[in-house]
Amino acid sequence: MINGVVTHIQRFSVHDGPGIRTTVFLKGCQMHCPWCHNPETYRREPEIQVFPERCIGCRACAAACQHAAHEFSGSAHRYHRERCVACGRCVETCYAKSLVLVGEQRTAESVVAEVLADRPFYQPAGGLTVSGGEPLLQAEFACEILRLCRREAVHTAIETNLARPWKVVEPLVPLVDLFLADVKIMDDAAHRAWTGASNARTLDNLRRLDALNKPLVVRTPVVVGVNQRPEQIGAIADFLATLRNVRQYELLPYHPLGKGKHEALGLDRPPPEFHAPTAAELAALAATAARPGYVVRVAGTAQPAVDRGTGAPAQNSPP
């Protein structure tokens, strides 16, 4: 059996590919984008989130912990993250949910059993999406989940930054029906500065997948002060126009759901104050991004998709 670390399994998802889907979030990411709304997926290992405002001072966690990771002074709780082995015993005793375990060792078979339980809801276009973090950091585990689902005739998709060597990506080709890939910034120096990684592999792997006629949906999280300028989105659109199999280009407006998680995870630095573009700015960027060959969509809004290079509303978005 092949094991991996799963952050969360989200049922009835409608934002991670076509139709109703089950999204399996794997833990670990080589990029540390400061605007990320899932910073609990940065690290590969299971870890504890601490929400001190929920603590009722019952001290059950201190009694359960065998590593002295929990200390009380009166009713004030102090958590020693450096002592913790993330065994989860304290979480099991914390009825106030002040302590939350993020990351669970699972077998591929147990994950797929959960995915298949919702198979009646996948028709006509839904299925499985493997996401992260970056699922290709657990490539063998991700491939096994995808293989088992393909064996059951379940539509498969993967959300990935594709910033891995081609030898890691290539085994996915026969297992994945749809690739959902992030292109955050075209300028490599800026990409390195913001994410801590180059975009060279991402772009090269997109070219390789395109040459193999794999359906692609490309996404850009749009963050004011990072990549919201028309010329930045236009540069990504120009690159996508060189590919033949991009079905859709999605603009994902920034949202601040990750801010509270940074403190709960004990991350070294709080994220900067980011902002999302306005609806009008997003509509203008969608028009800027329109090119022949693919549909542009602003995620999470009622705005219609923008058609292939005309700038007009699309009649139908691709699957």
Secondary structure, DSSP 8 states (H G I E B T S, - for coil): --EEEEEEEEEEESSSSSSSEEEEEES--S---TT-S-GGGSSSS-EEEE-GGG-----HHHHH-SS--EEEETTEEEE-GGG-----HHHHH-TT--EEEE-EEEEHHHHHHHHHTTGGGSTTT-EEEEESS-GGGGHHHHHHHHHHHHHTT-EEEEEE---S-HHHHGGGTTT-SEEEEE---SSHHHHHHHHSS-SHHHHHHHHHHHHTT--EEEEEEE-TTTT-SHHHHHHHHHHHTT-S-EEEEEEEE---TTHHHHHHHT-SS---------HHHHHHHHHHH--TTSEEEETTSS---B-TTT-SB-S----
